[in-house]
Amino acid sequence: HVSKSFVRGTFLAISPNISEDNIVYVATNAGTLYKSVDQGETFSILTELKKRITSLIISPNFASDKTLYTTTFEGIYKSEDQGISLATHHSRRIFSRFSMVGSSNFS
């Protein structure tokens, strides 16, 4: 079941390898990260940050590095296990939104 916050302030990240892994992520500005393993047919809660998520980015090398980033007003969170755990990657407030254009090194 997806909460009402799913509709407003929603960020979508689709695996670059979706044809094989079927993974889609959705993050809400309410701080909840959802994961689908059936190309978005159903979602389950992966984690709740309890902080307003301002963006969600999936690594272009997701098939091999399993890396996701989320940003909040407090900093950047990184997951290297398909979103199961999120660790603070950068804790200073340097910006509130960013987006990926093309391939970059996210290390």
Protein Blocks (a to p, Z undefined) as FASTA:
>chain_A
ZZfklmgopacdddfklmmnopacdddfkopacddfegomaccdfbdfhpacfbdcddfk
lmmnopacdddfkbccddfegomaccdfblcdfbfbdcdehjddfZZ
